[in-house]
Protein backbone atom coordinates (compact mmCIF):
# COMPACT_ATOMS: atom_id res chain seq x y z
CA UNK A 1 0.00 0.00 0.00
CA UNK A 2 1.32 3.39 -0.96
CA UNK A 3 0.65 6.31 1.36
CA UNK A 4 0.91 10.00 0.64
CA UNK A 5 0.83 12.30 3.65
CA UNK A 6 0.36 16.02 3.26
CA UNK A 7 -0.70 19.14 5.13
CA UNK A 8 2.30 19.85 7.29
CA UNK A 9 3.84 23.26 7.71
CA UNK A 10 5.06 25.93 10.09
CA UNK A 11 2.60 27.19 12.67
CA UNK A 12 2.79 29.16 15.89
CA UNK A 13 2.02 27.55 19.23
CA UNK A 14 -1.72 27.46 19.75
CA UNK A 15 -2.36 27.17 16.04
CA UNK A 16 -3.79 24.32 14.03
CA UNK A 17 -3.11 22.14 11.02
CA UNK A 18 -4.97 19.38 9.23
CA UNK A 19 -3.02 16.46 7.84
CA UNK A 20 -4.31 14.16 5.12
CA UNK A 21 -3.11 10.77 3.94
CA UNK A 22 -4.43 8.87 0.97
CA UNK A 23 -3.84 5.13 0.59
CA UNK A 24 -3.60 3.37 -2.73
CA UNK A 25 -2.72 -0.10 -3.94
CA UNK A 26 -3.75 -3.24 -2.05
CA UNK A 27 -6.19 -1.50 0.23
CA UNK A 28 -8.60 -4.40 0.76
CA UNK A 29 -6.64 -5.59 3.84
CA UNK A 30 -6.76 -2.26 5.61
CA UNK A 31 -8.36 -2.29 9.04
CA UNK A 32 -6.54 0.43 10.97
CA UNK A 33 -5.33 3.73 9.61
CA UNK A 34 -2.98 5.61 11.85
CA UNK A 35 -0.73 8.58 12.29
CA UNK A 36 2.77 8.35 13.69
CA UNK A 37 5.43 10.93 14.31
CA UNK A 38 9.15 11.16 14.89
CA UNK A 39 10.71 14.18 16.47
CA UNK A 40 14.45 14.87 16.23
CA UNK A 41 16.33 12.63 18.61
CA UNK A 42 13.20 10.80 19.70
CA UNK A 43 11.64 7.48 18.96
CA UNK A 44 8.93 6.90 16.43
CA UNK A 45 5.56 7.03 18.20
CA UNK A 46 1.97 6.25 17.40
CA UNK A 47 -0.13 9.40 17.63
CA UNK A 48 -3.58 8.05 16.84
CA UNK A 49 -5.36 5.32 14.95
CA UNK A 50 -8.86 4.60 13.75
CA UNK A 51 -10.24 1.22 12.78
CA UNK A 52 -12.68 0.42 10.02
CA UNK A 53 -15.30 0.01 12.72
CA UNK A 54 -14.66 3.47 14.09
CA UNK A 55 -12.64 2.59 17.18
CA UNK A 56 -10.23 5.42 17.92
CA UNK A 57 -7.20 5.64 20.15
CA UNK A 58 -4.90 8.56 20.92
CA UNK A 59 -1.55 8.96 22.56
CA UNK A 60 -1.94 10.64 25.93
CA UNK A 61 0.12 13.60 24.74
CA UNK A 62 -2.44 14.58 22.09
CA UNK A 63 -5.74 13.68 23.73
CA UNK A 64 -8.17 16.57 23.65
CA UNK A 65 -6.17 18.40 20.98
CA UNK A 66 -5.99 16.06 17.99
CA UNK A 67 -8.85 14.39 16.16
CA UNK A 68 -8.45 11.52 13.74
CA UNK A 69 -11.04 10.68 11.11
CA UNK A 70 -11.24 8.66 7.92
CA UNK A 71 -13.15 8.63 4.66
CA UNK A 72 -13.41 5.01 3.61
CA UNK A 73 -14.73 5.91 0.18
CA UNK A 74 -11.55 7.89 -0.47
CA UNK A 75 -9.24 5.59 1.50
CA UNK A 76 -8.04 8.68 3.28
CA UNK A 77 -7.27 9.39 6.90
CA UNK A 78 -7.11 12.85 8.43
CA UNK A 79 -5.57 14.33 11.54
CA UNK A 80 -6.94 17.61 12.80
CA UNK A 81 -4.38 19.10 15.15
CA UNK A 82 -5.50 21.98 17.35
CA UNK A 83 -3.72 23.92 20.07
CA UNK A 84 -0.38 22.82 18.73
CA UNK A 85 2.62 22.90 21.02
CA UNK A 86 6.35 23.14 20.21
CA UNK A 87 6.71 19.54 21.38
CA UNK A 88 4.41 18.47 18.54
CA UNK A 89 7.18 19.37 16.11
CA UNK A 90 8.01 16.22 14.17
CA UNK A 91 7.75 14.46 10.85
CA UNK A 92 4.29 12.91 10.71
CA UNK A 93 3.70 9.68 8.87
CA UNK A 94 0.61 7.66 8.20
CA UNK A 95 0.36 3.93 7.86
CA UNK A 96 -2.17 1.16 7.77
CA UNK A 97 -2.59 -2.15 9.54
CA UNK A 98 -4.62 -5.26 8.92
CA UNK A 99 -6.99 -6.94 11.35
CA UNK A 100 -4.02 -8.59 13.05
CA UNK A 101 -2.55 -5.13 13.68
CA UNK A 102 0.26 -5.82 11.25
CA UNK A 103 1.48 -2.54 9.79
CA UNK A 104 2.09 -3.07 6.12
CA UNK A 105 2.10 0.22 4.23
CA UNK A 106 5.08 2.00 2.77
CA UNK A 107 6.22 4.69 5.19
CA UNK A 108 7.04 7.33 2.63
CA UNK A 109 8.60 10.70 3.43
CA UNK A 110 5.96 11.93 5.82
CA UNK A 111 5.02 15.56 6.28
CA UNK A 112 6.92 17.97 8.51
CA UNK A 113 5.09 19.87 11.22
CA UNK A 114 6.99 22.66 12.91
CA UNK A 115 5.47 24.53 15.83
CA UNK A 116 7.21 27.70 16.89
CA UNK A 117 6.97 29.06 20.42
C-alpha positions as CSV (number, residue, x, y, z in Angstrom):
1,X,0.0,0.0,0.0
2,X,1.3,3.4,-1.0
3,X,0.7,6.3,1.4
4,X,0.9,10.0,0.6
5,X,0.8,12.3,3.7
6,X,0.4,16.0,3.3
7,X,-0.7,19.1,5.1
8,X,2.3,19.9,7.3
9,X,3.8,23.3,7.7
10,X,5.1,25.9,10.1
11,X,2.6,27.2,12.7
12,X,2.8,29.2,15.9
13,X,2.0,27.5,19.2
14,X,-1.7,27.5,19.8
15,X,-2.4,27.2,16.0
16,X,-3.8,24.3,14.0
17,X,-3.1,22.1,11.0
18,X,-5.0,19.4,9.2
19,X,-3.0,16.5,7.8
20,X,-4.3,14.2,5.1
21,X,-3.1,10.8,3.9
22,X,-4.4,8.9,1.0
23,X,-3.8,5.1,0.6
24,X,-3.6,3.4,-2.7
25,X,-2.7,-0.1,-3.9
26,X,-3.7,-3.2,-2.1
27,X,-6.2,-1.5,0.2
28,X,-8.6,-4.4,0.8
29,X,-6.6,-5.6,3.8
30,X,-6.8,-2.3,5.6
31,X,-8.4,-2.3,9.0
32,X,-6.5,0.4,11.0
33,X,-5.3,3.7,9.6
34,X,-3.0,5.6,11.8
35,X,-0.7,8.6,12.3
36,X,2.8,8.4,13.7
37,X,5.4,10.9,14.3
38,X,9.1,11.2,14.9
39,X,10.7,14.2,16.5
40,X,14.4,14.9,16.2
41,X,16.3,12.6,18.6
42,X,13.2,10.8,19.7
43,X,11.6,7.5,19.0
44,X,8.9,6.9,16.4
45,X,5.6,7.0,18.2
46,X,2.0,6.2,17.4
47,X,-0.1,9.4,17.6
48,X,-3.6,8.0,16.8
49,X,-5.4,5.3,14.9
50,X,-8.9,4.6,13.7
51,X,-10.2,1.2,12.8
52,X,-12.7,0.4,10.0
53,X,-15.3,0.0,12.7
54,X,-14.7,3.5,14.1
55,X,-12.6,2.6,17.2
56,X,-10.2,5.4,17.9
57,X,-7.2,5.6,20.1
58,X,-4.9,8.6,20.9
59,X,-1.6,9.0,22.6
60,X,-1.9,10.6,25.9
61,X,0.1,13.6,24.7
62,X,-2.4,14.6,22.1
63,X,-5.7,13.7,23.7
64,X,-8.2,16.6,23.7
65,X,-6.2,18.4,21.0
66,X,-6.0,16.1,18.0
67,X,-8.9,14.4,16.2
68,X,-8.5,11.5,13.7
69,X,-11.0,10.7,11.1
70,X,-11.2,8.7,7.9
71,X,-13.2,8.6,4.7
72,X,-13.4,5.0,3.6
73,X,-14.7,5.9,0.2
74,X,-11.6,7.9,-0.5
75,X,-9.2,5.6,1.5
76,X,-8.0,8.7,3.3
77,X,-7.3,9.4,6.9
78,X,-7.1,12.9,8.4
79,X,-5.6,14.3,11.5
80,X,-6.9,17.6,12.8
81,X,-4.4,19.1,15.2
82,X,-5.5,22.0,17.4
83,X,-3.7,23.9,20.1
84,X,-0.4,22.8,18.7
85,X,2.6,22.9,21.0
86,X,6.3,23.1,20.2
87,X,6.7,19.5,21.4
88,X,4.4,18.5,18.5
89,X,7.2,19.4,16.1
90,X,8.0,16.2,14.2
91,X,7.7,14.5,10.9
92,X,4.3,12.9,10.7
93,X,3.7,9.7,8.9
94,X,0.6,7.7,8.2
95,X,0.4,3.9,7.9
96,X,-2.2,1.2,7.8
97,X,-2.6,-2.1,9.5
98,X,-4.6,-5.3,8.9
99,X,-7.0,-6.9,11.4
100,X,-4.0,-8.6,13.1
101,X,-2.5,-5.1,13.7
102,X,0.3,-5.8,11.2
103,X,1.5,-2.5,9.8
104,X,2.1,-3.1,6.1
105,X,2.1,0.2,4.2
106,X,5.1,2.0,2.8
107,X,6.2,4.7,5.2
108,X,7.0,7.3,2.6
109,X,8.6,10.7,3.4
110,X,6.0,11.9,5.8
111,X,5.0,15.6,6.3
112,X,6.9,18.0,8.5
113,X,5.1,19.9,11.2
114,X,7.0,22.7,12.9
115,X,5.5,24.5,15.8
116,X,7.2,27.7,16.9
117,X,7.0,29.1,20.4
